[in-house]
Amino acid sequence: MPTPTTTLLDGFRRPALLAAAAAALFMVSTAGAEDLVPLKLDLPKPMFVGTPVPVKLPNLEAPRAGRRPDFMVPKGVENLALNKKVTSSDMEPVLGDLTLITDGEKAGDEGNYVELGKGKQWVQIDLTASHKLYAVVVWHFHSQARAYKAVAVQVSDDPDFSKGVETLYNSDDQNVLGLGVGKDPTYIETYEGRIVDAKGVSARYVRLYSAGNTTSEMNHYIEVEVYGLP
């Protein structure tokens, strides 16, 4: 049974300990907030050409009004995908070379994009080592208002994606890819690209899927950037 002295001391210690813990928690959370900065992207020139084709899909994202909100990432993140090796389910693209996907050029001109075959296709980037990842940014063909179907982004430390797979984005509401029914929205391509939140997951390989688009059955990639800590 505690003595009166012990009980009295505990009464003084508890508020002090609670105050110290609260102060420490505040310092950690404040430091974390100060370390976050907006993700700065080098965007290509907007270049819609021709008459826009109406896009009608059941899970299509509503158009955004105004500028895109800042996407916050830790200080020091870099595009780890730049000039990294790219493989694909279609190793002989209809147009272009897979190296274009990580060459840093995001313009929508002819010669800057890769065209893969019809139906379900994927591209995969080897970051050469596992890193903490915070954003994957993808530019499909953006010179025309179109949406790519069944877009999914996965990461893993396994090059075959047979284990340890994390799904970061999945708009495949019909399970065309066989990855499970996705609940993320389909979206209209623009020069801004699509930012996918990687949530700090650690991985070496990034795989991106699609299954045609609202203009054709083909799949296109202009650029993919993967932001993480080096």
C-alpha positions in Angstrom: 0.0 0.0 0.0 1.5 3.4 -1.0 2.6 5.7 1.8 1.1 9.2 2.2 4.4 10.7 1.0 4.4 8.7 -2.2 0.8 9.6 -3.0 1.5 13.3 -2.5 4.6 13.1 -4.8 2.7 11.3 -7.5 0.1 14.1 -7.4 2.8 16.6 -8.3 4.6 14.4 -10.8 1.6 13.4 -13.0 0.7 17.0 -14.2 4.4 17.7 -14.9 4.8 14.4 -16.8 1.6 15.0 -18.8 2.7 18.6 -19.6 6.2 17.3 -20.8 4.6 14.6 -23.0 2.2 17.2 -24.5 5.1 19.5 -25.2 7.1 16.8 -26.9 4.2 15.7 -29.0 3.6 19.3 -30.1 7.3 19.8 -31.0 7.2 16.6 -33.1 4.0 17.5 -34.9 5.2 21.0 -35.5 8.5 19.8 -36.8 6.7 17.4 -39.2 4.5 20.2 -40.5 7.4 22.5 -41.1 9.3 19.8 -43.1 6.4 19.5 -45.6 6.6 21.6 -48.8 4.4 21.8 -51.9 5.5 19.4 -54.7 6.9 21.5 -57.5 6.4 20.0 -61.0 7.9 21.2 -64.2 4.7 21.2 -66.3 4.5 21.0 -70.1 2.6 23.5 -72.3 -1.1 23.0 -72.4 -2.0 21.8 -76.0 -5.5 20.5 -76.5 -6.0 20.2 -80.3 -9.1 19.4 -82.4 -12.7 19.3 -81.2 -13.0 17.7 -77.8 -14.8 14.3 -77.8 -17.5 14.1 -75.1 -16.3 11.7 -72.4 -19.0 9.6 -70.7 -18.0 7.1 -68.1 -19.9 6.1 -64.9 -17.1 7.0 -62.5 -15.7 10.1 -64.2 -14.3 12.8 -61.9 -16.1 16.1 -62.1 -14.0 19.0 -63.7 -12.0 20.9 -61.1 -12.6 24.7 -60.7 -9.5 26.8 -60.3 -5.9 25.7 -59.7 -4.9 22.4 -58.4 -4.4 22.4 -54.6 -0.8 22.0 -53.4 0.3 18.4 -52.8 2.5 18.4 -49.8 5.7 16.3 -49.6 8.7 16.1 -47.3 11.6 18.4 -48.0 14.3 16.8 -50.1 12.2 14.5 -52.2 13.5 13.9 -55.7 12.2 12.4 -58.9 13.7 8.9 -58.5 12.4 7.6 -61.8 14.4 10.0 -64.0 16.3 8.0 -66.6 15.5 4.7 -64.8 14.9 1.5 -66.7 11.3 0.8 -67.9 9.9 -2.6 -68.8 6.4 -3.3 -70.0 3.8 -6.0 -70.8 4.3 -4.8 -74.4 8.1 -4.8 -74.9 7.7 -3.8 -78.6 5.6 -0.6 -78.5 3.6 0.4 -81.5 5.1 3.8 -81.3 8.1 5.2 -79.4 10.6 3.7 -77.0 10.1 2.8 -73.4 13.0 5.1 -72.4 10.7 8.1 -73.2 8.7 7.3 -70.1 11.4 8.4 -67.8 13.4 10.9 -69.9 12.1 14.0 -68.3 10.2 15.3 -71.4 6.5 15.8 -70.8 5.4 17.7 -73.9 2.5 16.2 -75.8 4.1 16.6 -79.2 4.6 13.7 -81.6 7.7 11.7 -80.8 7.4 12.2 -77.0 5.0 9.4 -76.1 4.9 5.6 -76.2 1.9 3.8 -77.6 1.3 0.3 -76.3 -1.0 -2.3 -77.7 -4.7 -2.8 -77.2 -6.4 -3.8 -73.9 -4.8 -4.4 -70.6 -1.2 -3.2 -70.5 1.4 -2.0 -67.9 4.7 -0.3 -67.6 7.1 -0.8 -64.7 9.9 1.4 -63.4 12.9 0.0 -61.5 14.1 2.6 -59.0 17.2 0.3 -58.4 16.6 0.4 -54.6 13.8 0.6 -52.1 12.9 4.2 -51.2 10.2 5.9 -49.2 7.8 7.2 -51.8 5.4 10.1 -51.6 4.0 10.8 -55.0 3.7 9.1 -58.4 2.8 11.5 -61.2 1.7 10.1 -64.6 1.2 11.9 -67.9 -0.7 9.9 -70.5 -1.5 11.5 -73.9 -2.8 15.0 -73.0 -3.1 16.7 -76.3 -6.7 15.7 -76.5 -9.5 15.6 -73.9 -9.7 11.9 -73.2 -9.8 9.5 -70.2 -7.8 6.3 -69.8 -9.7 3.3 -68.6 -8.8 1.0 -65.6 -5.9 3.1 -64.5 -4.0 1.5 -61.5 -0.8 2.2 -59.8 1.0 -0.4 -57.6 4.3 -0.6 -55.9 6.4 -3.5 -54.6 9.9 -4.7 -53.8 9.1 -7.8 -55.9 9.8 -7.3 -59.6 7.1 -9.8 -60.5 4.5 -8.2 -58.3 3.5 -11.5 -56.8 4.0 -10.5 -53.2 4.2 -7.4 -51.0 2.1 -5.3 -53.4 0.6 -2.0 -52.4 -2.1 -0.5 -54.5 -1.9 3.3 -54.6 -4.7 4.0 -57.2 -7.3 2.0 -58.9 -10.1 3.4 -61.1 -10.9 -0.1 -62.6 -14.6 -0.2 -61.6 -15.2 -3.3 -63.8 -12.1 -5.3 -62.6 -10.8 -5.5 -66.1 -7.3 -5.7 -64.8 -8.0 -8.5 -62.3 -6.6 -6.5 -59.4 -10.0 -6.1 -57.7 -12.7 -3.5 -58.2 -11.3 0.0 -57.9 -13.1 2.9 -56.3 -10.9 5.8 -57.5 -12.3 8.0 -60.2 -11.5 8.0 -63.9 -10.3 11.5 -65.0 -9.7 13.6 -68.0 -6.1 13.9 -69.0 -4.5 17.3 -68.9 -1.0 18.8 -69.1 -0.9 18.8 -65.3 -0.6 15.0 -65.1 -2.2 13.0 -62.3 -0.6 13.0 -58.8 -1.1 9.8 -56.9 -0.4 9.8 -53.2 2.2 7.2 -52.3 1.7 7.8 -48.6 5.4 7.2 -47.6 5.3 3.5 -48.6 8.7 1.9 -49.2 9.2 0.2 -52.6 11.7 -0.4 -55.4 9.3 -1.0 -58.3 6.4 1.1 -59.6 3.9 -0.5 -62.0 1.2 1.5 -63.8 -1.8 -0.1 -65.7 -4.4 1.0 -68.2 -6.8 -0.6 -70.6 -7.4 1.7 -73.5 -9.0 5.1 -73.5 -12.2 6.9 -74.6 -10.7 7.6 -78.0 -9.1 4.3 -78.9 -8.2 0.9 -77.5 -4.5 1.8 -77.3 -2.5 2.8 -74.2 -0.1 5.8 -74.1 2.5 7.1 -71.7 4.4 10.4 -72.0 6.1 10.5 -68.7 6.1 9.0 -65.2 7.8 10.7 -62.2 8.2 9.0 -58.8 9.0 11.3 -55.9 10.7 9.9 -52.9 13.6 10.4 -50.5 17.0 9.5 -52.1 
